[in-house]
Amino acid sequence: MTLIQDFGGVRVRAPGKINVFLAVGGRHDDGYHELATAFQAVSLYEDVVATASDELTISVTGDVDIAGVPEDESNLALRAARLLAEETGTRLGAHLDVRKAVPVAGGMGGGSADAAAALVACDALWGTGLAARELQELGARLGADVPFALMGGTAIGTGRGDRLNPALARGRFDWVLVESPFGLSTPDVYRELDRLREEEGAGASAPAVEATVLQALRAGDPEALAETLRNDLQEAALSLRPDLRALLDRGIARGAVAGLVSGSGPTVAFLAADAEQAKRLSRALRDEGLRAMRVHGPVHGARVV
């Protein structure tokens, strides 16, 4: 009995991510910026269940606010399934049941995780049999973070962040995420970055991931990693959401070894020394009325569960 015969569908789980290092270069003529980033997949997952259907349809539920998540052709998971169908020539359909846990518009790649999960789920459901490399190539056409959601673990991303090289990370890194009730638009944050740079007369050098980041990840040393965390989008996110600056200070005051805005924000990620410190920190922040979640990384990429 196969999974599909027994269950009637395929369930795939894909992780959210934290950019532990994000250097942003100048804007190209196509509107995109050159990036150099170190991704880490963390234990906050999106689930996509694909079941056989005559058409391609989608429904969305979740543990987070999903008010801004579309259930039409603009949904990235549905676009992923349609792209896979077009590229493989299948005429089969699927209903996608997306169950979200990654904050929406939170800078953690939740939509990209949905797309990655949809690719893996529909490939299994339809028996199209694409190799991991082929799925990653399709993912890159959907969004820069989709290939990493497929790969998982820890990786260095260049270009738009979609050219990946796995990076060795020893042991476990413990994080506390604080979700914001209001999301930030990634394009808005990049526009604010460009505005701030123009206002300050600051140029953008060619981005590269610093060797100290790789050394800290290889050593599995949170104290060393804390010294190397960087997010070039952080000041732009703080400019749009000044309240996040006070939140960063609160987390450090309550024991985090470091904190940063995750990607384009507004989710804030605090690095803890170990699992016990993460537990204490998350409890303290929740006691103050914040939505704080303990996660760890690195974890696997999108896979059937």
Contacts in CASP RR format, 6 or more apart in sequence:
PFRMAT RR
TARGET T0000
AUTHOR 0000-0000-0000
METHOD contacts of the structure
MODEL  1
MTLIQDFGGVRVRAPGKINVFLAVGGRHDDGYHELATAFQAVSLYEDVVA
TASDELTISVTGDVDIAGVPEDESNLALRAARLLAEETGTRLGAHLDVRK
AVPVAGGMGGGSADAAAALVACDALWGTGLAARELQELGARLGADVPFAL
MGGTAIGTGRGDRLNPALARGRFDWVLVESPFGLSTPDVYRELDRLREEE
GAGASAPAVEATVLQALRAGDPEALAETLRNDLQEAALSLRPDLRALLDR
GIARGAVAGLVSGSGPTVAFLAADAEQAKRLSRALRDEGLRAMRVHGPVH
GARVV
3 9 0 8 1.000
3 10 0 8 1.000
3 124 0 8 1.000
3 304 0 8 1.000
4 10 0 8 1.000
4 124 0 8 1.000
4 125 0 8 1.000
8 51 0 8 1.000
8 52 0 8 1.000
9 49 0 8 1.000
9 50 0 8 1.000
9 51 0 8 1.000
9 52 0 8 1.000
9 125 0 8 1.000
10 49 0 8 1.000
10 50 0 8 1.000
10 51 0 8 1.000
10 121 0 8 1.000
10 122 0 8 1.000
10 124 0 8 1.000
10 125 0 8 1.000
10 304 0 8 1.000
11 47 0 8 1.000
11 48 0 8 1.000
11 49 0 8 1.000
11 121 0 8 1.000
11 304 0 8 1.000
11 305 0 8 1.000
12 47 0 8 1.000
12 48 0 8 1.000
12 49 0 8 1.000
12 50 0 8 1.000
12 117 0 8 1.000
12 118 0 8 1.000
12 120 0 8 1.000
12 121 0 8 1.000
12 124 0 8 1.000
12 302 0 8 1.000
12 303 0 8 1.000
12 304 0 8 1.000
12 305 0 8 1.000
13 45 0 8 1.000
13 46 0 8 1.000
13 47 0 8 1.000
13 117 0 8 1.000
13 302 0 8 1.000
13 303 0 8 1.000
13 305 0 8 1.000
14 45 0 8 1.000
14 46 0 8 1.000
14 48 0 8 1.000
14 113 0 8 1.000
14 114 0 8 1.000
14 116 0 8 1.000
14 117 0 8 1.000
14 120 0 8 1.000
14 149 0 8 1.000
14 150 0 8 1.000
14 301 0 8 1.000
14 302 0 8 1.000
14 303 0 8 1.000
15 41 0 8 1.000
15 42 0 8 1.000
15 43 0 8 1.000
15 44 0 8 1.000
15 45 0 8 1.000
15 46 0 8 1.000
15 113 0 8 1.000
15 149 0 8 1.000
15 152 0 8 1.000
15 299 0 8 1.000
15 300 0 8 1.000
15 301 0 8 1.000
15 302 0 8 1.000
16 41 0 8 1.000
16 42 0 8 1.000
16 44 0 8 1.000
16 45 0 8 1.000
16 46 0 8 1.000
16 102 0 8 1.000
16 108 0 8 1.000
16 109 0 8 1.000
16 110 0 8 1.000
16 113 0 8 1.000
16 149 0 8 1.000
17 39 0 8 1.000
17 40 0 8 1.000
17 41 0 8 1.000
17 42 0 8 1.000
17 108 0 8 1.000
17 109 0 8 1.000
17 113 0 8 1.000
17 145 0 8 1.000
17 148 0 8 1.000
17 149 0 8 1.000
17 152 0 8 1.000
18 39 0 8 1.000
18 40 0 8 1.000
18 42 0 8 1.000
18 108 0 8 1.000
18 175 0 8 1.000
18 262 0 8 1.000
18 263 0 8 1.000
18 269 0 8 1.000
19 37 0 8 1.000
19 38 0 8 1.000
19 39 0 8 1.000
19 231 0 8 1.000
19 262 0 8 1.000
19 263 0 8 1.000
20 38 0 8 1.000
20 39 0 8 1.000
20 40 0 8 1.000
20 213 0 8 1.000
20 217 0 8 1.000
20 225 0 8 1.000
20 228 0 8 1.000
20 229 0 8 1.000
21 36 0 8 1.000
21 37 0 8 1.000
21 38 0 8 1.000
21 209 0 8 1.000
21 210 0 8 1.000
21 213 0 8 1.000
21 228 0 8 1.000
21 229 0 8 1.000
21 230 0 8 1.000
21 231 0 8 1.000
22 35 0 8 1.000
22 36 0 8 1.000
22 37 0 8 1.000
22 38 0 8 1.000
22 230 0 8 1.000
22 231 0 8 1.000
22 232 0 8 1.000
22 233 0 8 1.000
22 263 0 8 1.000
23 35 0 8 1.000
23 36 0 8 1.000
23 37 0 8 1.000
23 207 0 8 1.000
23 208 0 8 1.000
23 209 0 8 1.000
23 230 0 8 1.000
23 232 0 8 1.000
24 33 0 8 1.000
24 34 0 8 1.000
24 35 0 8 1.000
24 190 0 8 1.000
24 193 0 8 1.000
24 204 0 8 1.000
24 207 0 8 1.000
24 232 0 8 1.000
24 233 0 8 1.000
25 33 0 8 1.000
25 34 0 8 1.000
25 35 0 8 1.000
25 204 0 8 1.000
25 205 0 8 1.000
25 206 0 8 1.000
25 207 0 8 1.000
25 232 0 8 1.000
26 33 0 8 1.000
26 34 0 8 1.000
26 203 0 8 1.000
26 204 0 8 1.000
27 33 0 8 1.000
27 190 0 8 1.000
27 194 0 8 1.000
28 34 0 8 1.000
32 160 0 8 1.000
33 160 0 8 1.000
33 190 0 8 1.000
33 193 0 8 1.000
33 204 0 8 1.000
34 158 0 8 1.000
34 159 0 8 1.000
34 160 0 8 1.000
34 206 0 8 1.000
34 207 0 8 1.000
35 144 0 8 1.000
35 157 0 8 1.000
35 158 0 8 1.000
35 159 0 8 1.000
35 160 0 8 1.000
35 161 0 8 1.000
35 207 0 8 1.000
36 156 0 8 1.000
36 157 0 8 1.000
36 158 0 8 1.000
36 159 0 8 1.000
36 207 0 8 1.000
36 208 0 8 1.000
36 209 0 8 1.000
37 156 0 8 1.000
37 157 0 8 1.000
37 158 0 8 1.000
37 161 0 8 1.000
37 209 0 8 1.000
38 154 0 8 1.000
38 155 0 8 1.000
38 156 0 8 1.000
38 157 0 8 1.000
38 167 0 8 1.000
38 209 0 8 1.000
38 213 0 8 1.000
38 214 0 8 1.000
38 217 0 8 1.000
39 145 0 8 1.000
39 148 0 8 1.000
39 152 0 8 1.000
39 153 0 8 1.000
39 154 0 8 1.000
39 155 0 8 1.000
39 156 0 8 1.000
39 157 0 8 1.000
39 164 0 8 1.000
40 153 0 8 1.000
40 154 0 8 1.000
40 169 0 8 1.000
40 173 0 8 1.000
40 217 0 8 1.000
40 297 0 8 1.000
40 298 0 8 1.000
41 148 0 8 1.000
41 149 0 8 1.000
41 151 0 8 1.000
41 152 0 8 1.000
41 153 0 8 1.000
41 154 0 8 1.000
41 297 0 8 1.000
41 298 0 8 1.000
41 299 0 8 1.000
41 300 0 8 1.000
41 301 0 8 1.000
42 108 0 8 1.000
42 175 0 8 1.000
42 177 0 8 1.000
42 295 0 8 1.000
42 296 0 8 1.000
42 297 0 8 1.000
42 298 0 8 1.000
42 299 0 8 1.000
43 295 0 8 1.000
43 296 0 8 1.000
43 297 0 8 1.000
43 299 0 8 1.000
44 101 0 8 1.000
44 102 0 8 1.000
44 108 0 8 1.000
44 177 0 8 1.000
44 293 0 8 1.000
44 295 0 8 1.000
45 101 0 8 1.000
45 102 0 8 1.000
45 113 0 8 1.000
46 98 0 8 1.000
46 99 0 8 1.000
46 100 0 8 1.000
46 101 0 8 1.000
46 102 0 8 1.000
46 110 0 8 1.000
46 111 0 8 1.000
46 113 0 8 1.000
46 114 0 8 1.000
46 117 0 8 1.000
47 98 0 8 1.000
47 99 0 8 1.000
47 101 0 8 1.000
47 117 0 8 1.000
47 305 0 8 1.000
48 77 0 8 1.000
48 96 0 8 1.000
48 97 0 8 1.000
48 98 0 8 1.000
48 99 0 8 1.000
48 114 0 8 1.000
48 117 0 8 1.000
48 118 0 8 1.000
48 121 0 8 1.000
49 96 0 8 1.000
49 97 0 8 1.000
49 99 0 8 1.000
49 121 0 8 1.000
50 81 0 8 1.000
50 94 0 8 1.000
50 95 0 8 1.000
50 96 0 8 1.000
50 97 0 8 1.000
50 118 0 8 1.000
50 121 0 8 1.000
50 122 0 8 1.000
50 124 0 8 1.000
50 125 0 8 1.000
51 94 0 8 1.000
51 95 0 8 1.000
51 97 0 8 1.000
51 125 0 8 1.000
52 92 0 8 1.000
52 93 0 8 1.000
52 94 0 8 1.000
52 95 0 8 1.000
52 125 0 8 1.000
53 93 0 8 1.000
53 94 0 8 1.000
53 95 0 8 1.000
54 93 0 8 1.000
55 93 0 8 1.000
56 78 0 8 1.000
56 81 0 8 1.000
56 82 0 8 1.000
56 85 0 8 1.000
56 93 0 8 1.000
56 94 0 8 1.000
56 95 0 8 1.000
56 96 0 8 1.000
57 78 0 8 1.000
57 94 0 8 1.000
57 95 0 8 1.000
57 96 0 8 1.000
58 71 0 8 1.000
58 75 0 8 1.000
58 77 0 8 1.000
58 78 0 8 1.000
58 95 0 8 1.000
58 96 0 8 1.000
58 97 0 8 1.000
58 98 0 8 1.000
59 71 0 8 1.000
59 95 0 8 1.000
59 96 0 8 1.000
59 97 0 8 1.000
59 98 0 8 1.000
60 66 0 8 1.000
60 69 0 8 1.000
60 71 0 8 1.000
60 75 0 8 1.000
60 98 0 8 1.000
60 99 0 8 1.000
60 100 0 8 1.000
61 97 0 8 1.000
61 98 0 8 1.000
61 99 0 8 1.000
61 100 0 8 1.000
62 99 0 8 1.000
62 100 0 8 1.000
62 101 0 8 1.000
63 100 0 8 1.000
63 101 0 8 1.000
64 100 0 8 1.000
64 101 0 8 1.000
64 102 0 8 1.000
64 103 0 8 1.000
64 104 0 8 1.000
64 179 0 8 1.000
65 104 0 8 1.000
65 181 0 8 1.000
66 100 0 8 1.000
66 104 0 8 1.000
68 104 0 8 1.000
68 105 0 8 1.000
69 75 0 8 1.000
69 98 0 8 1.000
69 100 0 8 1.000
69 104 0 8 1.000
72 78 0 8 1.000
73 79 0 8 1.000
73 82 0 8 1.000
75 98 0 8 1.000
75 114 0 8 1.000
76 111 0 8 1.000
76 112 0 8 1.000
76 114 0 8 1.000
76 115 0 8 1.000
76 142 0 8 1.000
76 143 0 8 1.000
76 146 0 8 1.000
77 96 0 8 1.000
77 98 0 8 1.000
77 111 0 8 1.000
77 114 0 8 1.000
77 115 0 8 1.000
77 117 0 8 1.000
77 118 0 8 1.000
78 96 0 8 1.000
78 118 0 8 1.000
79 115 0 8 1.000
79 142 0 8 1.000
80 114 0 8 1.000
80 115 0 8 1.000
80 116 0 8 1.000
80 118 0 8 1.000
80 119 0 8 1.000
80 122 0 8 1.000
80 138 0 8 1.000
80 139 0 8 1.000
80 142 0 8 1.000
80 146 0 8 1.000
81 93 0 8 1.000
81 94 0 8 1.000
81 96 0 8 1.000
81 118 0 8 1.000
81 119 0 8 1.000
81 122 0 8 1.000
83 138 0 8 1.000
83 139 0 8 1.000
83 141 0 8 1.000
83 142 0 8 1.000
84 90 0 8 1.000
84 118 0 8 1.000
84 119 0 8 1.000
84 122 0 8 1.000
84 123 0 8 1.000
84 126 0 8 1.000
84 128 0 8 1.000
84 130 0 8 1.000
84 138 0 8 1.000
85 91 0 8 1.000
85 92 0 8 1.000
85 93 0 8 1.000
85 122 0 8 1.000
85 126 0 8 1.000
87 138 0 8 1.000
88 126 0 8 1.000
88 128 0 8 1.000
88 130 0 8 1.000
90 126 0 8 1.000
90 128 0 8 1.000
92 125 0 8 1.000
92 126 0 8 1.000
93 126 0 8 1.000
94 121 0 8 1.000
94 122 0 8 1.000
94 125 0 8 1.000
94 126 0 8 1.000
96 118 0 8 1.000
96 121 0 8 1.000
96 122 0 8 1.000
98 114 0 8 1.000
98 117 0 8 1.000
98 118 0 8 1.000
100 110 0 8 1.000
100 114 0 8 1.000
102 108 0 8 1.000
102 109 0 8 1.000
102 110 0 8 1.000
102 111 0 8 1.000
102 113 0 8 1.000
103 110 0 8 1.000
103 177 0 8 1.000
103 179 0 8 1.000
103 180 0 8 1.000
103 183 0 8 1.000
103 267 0 8 1.000
104 110 0 8 1.000
104 183 0 8 1.000
105 183 0 8 1.000
105 184 0 8 1.000
105 185 0 8 1.000
105 186 0 8 1.000
106 179 0 8 1.000
106 180 0 8 1.000
106 183 0 8 1.000
106 184 0 8 1.000
106 262 0 8 1.000
106 264 0 8 1.000
106 265 0 8 1.000
106 266 0 8 1.000
106 267 0 8 1.000
107 184 0 8 1.000
107 186 0 8 1.000
107 262 0 8 1.000
107 263 0 8 1.000
107 264 0 8 1.000
107 265 0 8 1.000
107 266 0 8 1.000
107 267 0 8 1.000
108 177 0 8 1.000
108 262 0 8 1.000
108 263 0 8 1.000
108 267 0 8 1.000
109 145 0 8 1.000
109 149 0 8 1.000
110 149 0 8 1.000
112 142 0 8 1.000
112 143 0 8 1.000
112 144 0 8 1.000
112 145 0 8 1.000
112 146 0 8 1.000
112 148 0 8 1.000
112 149 0 8 1.000
113 149 0 8 1.000
113 302 0 8 1.000
115 139 0 8 1.000
115 142 0 8 1.000
115 143 0 8 1.000
115 146 0 8 1.000
115 149 0 8 1.000
116 139 0 8 1.000
116 146 0 8 1.000
116 147 0 8 1.000
116 149 0 8 1.000
116 150 0 8 1.000
116 301 0 8 1.000
116 302 0 8 1.000
117 149 0 8 1.000
117 302 0 8 1.000
119 135 0 8 1.000
119 138 0 8 1.000
119 139 0 8 1.000
119 146 0 8 1.000
119 150 0 8 1.000
119 302 0 8 1.000
120 135 0 8 1.000
120 150 0 8 1.000
120 302 0 8 1.000
120 303 0 8 1.000
120 304 0 8 1.000
121 304 0 8 1.000
122 128 0 8 1.000
123 129 0 8 1.000
123 130 0 8 1.000
123 135 0 8 1.000
124 304 0 8 1.000
130 138 0 8 1.000
132 150 0 8 1.000
135 150 0 8 1.000
136 147 0 8 1.000
136 150 0 8 1.000
136 151 0 8 1.000
136 164 0 8 1.000
139 146 0 8 1.000
139 147 0 8 1.000
139 150 0 8 1.000
139 162 0 8 1.000
140 146 0 8 1.000
140 147 0 8 1.000
140 162 0 8 1.000
143 160 0 8 1.000
143 162 0 8 1.000
144 160 0 8 1.000
144 161 0 8 1.000
144 162 0 8 1.000
145 161 0 8 1.000
145 162 0 8 1.000
146 162 0 8 1.000
147 162 0 8 1.000
147 164 0 8 1.000
148 155 0 8 1.000
148 157 0 8 1.000
148 161 0 8 1.000
148 162 0 8 1.000
148 164 0 8 1.000
149 301 0 8 1.000
149 302 0 8 1.000
150 301 0 8 1.000
150 302 0 8 1.000
151 164 0 8 1.000
151 166 0 8 1.000
151 301 0 8 1.000
152 298 0 8 1.000
152 299 0 8 1.000
152 300 0 8 1.000
152 301 0 8 1.000
152 302 0 8 1.000
153 166 0 8 1.000
153 169 0 8 1.000
153 297 0 8 1.000
153 298 0 8 1.000
153 299 0 8 1.000
153 300 0 8 1.000
153 301 0 8 1.000
154 166 0 8 1.000
154 167 0 8 1.000
154 168 0 8 1.000
154 169 0 8 1.000
154 217 0 8 1.000
154 298 0 8 1.000
155 164 0 8 1.000
155 165 0 8 1.000
155 166 0 8 1.000
155 167 0 8 1.000
156 164 0 8 1.000
156 165 0 8 1.000
156 167 0 8 1.000
156 209 0 8 1.000
156 214 0 8 1.000
157 163 0 8 1.000
157 164 0 8 1.000
157 165 0 8 1.000
157 209 0 8 1.000
158 165 0 8 1.000
158 207 0 8 1.000
167 214 0 8 1.000
167 217 0 8 1.000
167 218 0 8 1.000
168 217 0 8 1.000
168 218 0 8 1.000
169 217 0 8 1.000
169 218 0 8 1.000
169 220 0 8 1.000
169 297 0 8 1.000
169 298 0 8 1.000
170 217 0 8 1.000
170 218 0 8 1.000
170 219 0 8 1.000
170 220 0 8 1.000
171 220 0 8 1.000
172 275 0 8 1.000
172 296 0 8 1.000
172 297 0 8 1.000
173 220 0 8 1.000
173 222 0 8 1.000
173 225 0 8 1.000
173 271 0 8 1.000
173 296 0 8 1.000
173 297 0 8 1.000
173 298 0 8 1.000
174 222 0 8 1.000
174 271 0 8 1.000
174 272 0 8 1.000
174 273 0 8 1.000
174 274 0 8 1.000
174 275 0 8 1.000
174 277 0 8 1.000
174 278 0 8 1.000
174 294 0 8 1.000
174 295 0 8 1.000
174 296 0 8 1.000
174 297 0 8 1.000
175 269 0 8 1.000
175 270 0 8 1.000
175 271 0 8 1.000
175 272 0 8 1.000
175 278 0 8 1.000
175 294 0 8 1.000
175 295 0 8 1.000
175 296 0 8 1.000
175 297 0 8 1.000
176 256 0 8 1.000
176 269 0 8 1.000
176 270 0 8 1.000
176 272 0 8 1.000
176 278 0 8 1.000
176 281 0 8 1.000
176 282 0 8 1.000
176 285 0 8 1.000
176 292 0 8 1.000
176 293 0 8 1.000
176 294 0 8 1.000
176 295 0 8 1.000
177 262 0 8 1.000
177 267 0 8 1.000
177 268 0 8 1.000
177 269 0 8 1.000
177 270 0 8 1.000
177 292 0 8 1.000
177 293 0 8 1.000
177 295 0 8 1.000
178 247 0 8 1.000
178 267 0 8 1.000
178 268 0 8 1.000
178 270 0 8 1.000
178 285 0 8 1.000
178 290 0 8 1.000
178 291 0 8 1.000
178 292 0 8 1.000
178 293 0 8 1.000
179 267 0 8 1.000
179 291 0 8 1.000
179 292 0 8 1.000
179 293 0 8 1.000
180 241 0 8 1.000
180 244 0 8 1.000
180 265 0 8 1.000
180 266 0 8 1.000
180 267 0 8 1.000
180 268 0 8 1.000
182 241 0 8 1.000
182 266 0 8 1.000
183 265 0 8 1.000
183 266 0 8 1.000
184 237 0 8 1.000
184 240 0 8 1.000
184 241 0 8 1.000
184 264 0 8 1.000
184 265 0 8 1.000
184 266 0 8 1.000
185 264 0 8 1.000
186 264 0 8 1.000
188 240 0 8 1.000
189 233 0 8 1.000
189 236 0 8 1.000
189 237 0 8 1.000
189 240 0 8 1.000
189 264 0 8 1.000
189 265 0 8 1.000
190 233 0 8 1.000
190 236 0 8 1.000
190 264 0 8 1.000
192 236 0 8 1.000
192 237 0 8 1.000
192 239 0 8 1.000
192 240 0 8 1.000
193 232 0 8 1.000
193 233 0 8 1.000
193 235 0 8 1.000
193 236 0 8 1.000
196 202 0 8 1.000
196 235 0 8 1.000
196 236 0 8 1.000
196 239 0 8 1.000
197 203 0 8 1.000
197 204 0 8 1.000
207 232 0 8 1.000
210 228 0 8 1.000
210 230 0 8 1.000
212 224 0 8 1.000
212 227 0 8 1.000
212 228 0 8 1.000
213 225 0 8 1.000
213 228 0 8 1.000
213 230 0 8 1.000
215 224 0 8 1.000
216 224 0 8 1.000
216 225 0 8 1.000
216 227 0 8 1.000
216 228 0 8 1.000
217 225 0 8 1.000
222 257 0 8 1.000
222 271 0 8 1.000
222 272 0 8 1.000
222 273 0 8 1.000
222 274 0 8 1.000
223 257 0 8 1.000
223 273 0 8 1.000
225 258 0 8 1.000
225 271 0 8 1.000
226 257 0 8 1.000
226 258 0 8 1.000
226 259 0 8 1.000
226 271 0 8 1.000
227 258 0 8 1.000
229 258 0 8 1.000
229 259 0 8 1.000
229 260 0 8 1.000
229 271 0 8 1.000
230 260 0 8 1.000
231 260 0 8 1.000
231 261 0 8 1.000
231 262 0 8 1.000
231 263 0 8 1.000
233 261 0 8 1.000
233 263 0 8 1.000
233 264 0 8 1.000
233 265 0 8 1.000
234 260 0 8 1.000
234 261 0 8 1.000
237 244 0 8 1.000
237 261 0 8 1.000
237 263 0 8 1.000
237 264 0 8 1.000
237 265 0 8 1.000
237 266 0 8 1.000
238 244 0 8 1.000
238 245 0 8 1.000
238 261 0 8 1.000
241 265 0 8 1.000
241 266 0 8 1.000
244 261 0 8 1.000
244 265 0 8 1.000
244 266 0 8 1.000
244 268 0 8 1.000
247 268 0 8 1.000
247 290 0 8 1.000
248 259 0 8 1.000
248 260 0 8 1.000
248 261 0 8 1.000
248 268 0 8 1.000
250 285 0 8 1.000
250 288 0 8 1.000
251 259 0 8 1.000
251 270 0 8 1.000
251 281 0 8 1.000
251 285 0 8 1.000
252 258 0 8 1.000
252 259 0 8 1.000
252 270 0 8 1.000
254 281 0 8 1.000
254 284 0 8 1.000
254 285 0 8 1.000
255 272 0 8 1.000
255 277 0 8 1.000
255 280 0 8 1.000
255 281 0 8 1.000
256 270 0 8 1.000
256 271 0 8 1.000
256 272 0 8 1.000
256 281 0 8 1.000
257 271 0 8 1.000
257 272 0 8 1.000
257 273 0 8 1.000
258 270 0 8 1.000
258 271 0 8 1.000
259 268 0 8 1.000
259 269 0 8 1.000
259 270 0 8 1.000
259 271 0 8 1.000
260 268 0 8 1.000
260 269 0 8 1.000
261 267 0 8 1.000
261 268 0 8 1.000
261 269 0 8 1.000
262 268 0 8 1.000
262 269 0 8 1.000
270 281 0 8 1.000
272 278 0 8 1.000
272 281 0 8 1.000
275 294 0 8 1.000
275 296 0 8 1.000
278 294 0 8 1.000
278 296 0 8 1.000
279 294 0 8 1.000
281 292 0 8 1.000
282 292 0 8 1.000
282 293 0 8 1.000
282 294 0 8 1.000
285 292 0 8 1.000
286 292 0 8 1.000
END
